[in-house]
Amino acid sequence: MPIQTATTADLPALSELFGAYLVFYEVAKPQAEVEAFLAARLQRADSVLLLARDEAGGAVGFVQLYAFFSSLALQPAWLLSDLYVSVAHYMYAG
């Protein structure tokens, strides 16, 4: 499954997944707000958005990471803030 850093070209697919993510957590927002939020993240490069695609190229999941500095490790680190896989591609192994 290909995973790539999202770009502004990925914004429509990413916004759809992010909207579904918010619905899952029962904090749905208007799609225009979702797209504006993600567009700002991509433009400002203040987070890293990774987008997973299936074999046909369809977007199936994403991760959003924020950079920060770990005081205990005295080095840069990443915070995994958001993670979502579409219900159609989620397989429960339990």
Helices and strands as residue ranges (DSSP letters): E 3-5, G 8-10, H 11-24, H 31-44, E 48-53, E 59-70, E 75-85, G 87-89
